[in-house]
């Protein structure tokens, strides 16, 4: 099924998860329009902005982890998810 892109199952799951996340955010925005607020990021953001910033920040954490250390990527994933959640809630 995924042979045409030479994707591994984990890669496909990541992209499927991102697609699901975008769909959920679109439905949530339709049901309850987002409201901009200021958090520790010091700029006005709504939940979509914070999601985007959180995803980019998580990618930076993962790439930095690969560049700096040889520790487990599961630990890196935990740190990246923590960064994204903190930005999503309090950003």
N, C-alpha and C positions, 0 to 999 in steps of 0.2 A: 504493500500500500504506500509506503513512504520511500520506495526505492528511487523514484524519479528525482528526488532532491538529495538522496544519500544522507538523510537525516537519521540520527540515532533516536531511540525512543525518548531519552531525557530531553533532547533538543525539541522534539515535537511537543512534549508535555509543557515545556516552558512557553512555547509560542501559543499553544492552546490555552494555557493559563492566562497569558496576557490578553488574548482575544476575549476570553470569558470575563476578565476583569474590566475591559473596555465596554463590553455589553452591559454588565451590571452597573457600571458608572453611568452609562447613557440612560438606562431605565431609571436609576435613582435620580438623575438630574431631571428627567421628565416628571417623575412623581413629586419630587421635592426640589425645587430650583435651588442651586447652591448660593450661599451668601458669603461674600468676601469678609475676611476678618484679619486682624494682625496677630501674629504669634511671635515666637522667638526669631523667626526669619527677618523680622523688621520690615516686611512689605505686606501689602494686602494680597491675600491669596484665598481662593475658594478651594473646595476639596479636589477639584480636577487639577488645579495648579500644584497643590501639595502632592497629589499622586505622581504627577510628572516629575517634580523635583525629587521626590522620594525614590522613584525608579532610577533616575539618573545618578543619584547619590549612592544607591545600592550597587549600581554598575561600577562606579568609581571605587567603592570599597572592595568589590571582588577583583577588579583589575589591579588595584594597589596591593591586595593580599598576594596575588600571584607574583607580582614584581618583587615584593619585599621578603616573603617568608615561604618556607616549605611545609608549614603546618597544614593540618587537615582543611580541605575545602568545606567540610560540614561546619566547622567553626566559622569560616568566612561567611558561609551562607547565613548562619545565625546572626552574625554581626550585621550583615547587609539587611536582613529582614528587620532587625531591631532599629537600624537607622531609618529605614523606610516607614516603620510604624511610628516612631517618635516624630518624624517630620509630618506624617499624616495626621497625628492627633494634636500635637502642640505647635506645629510649624506655622 
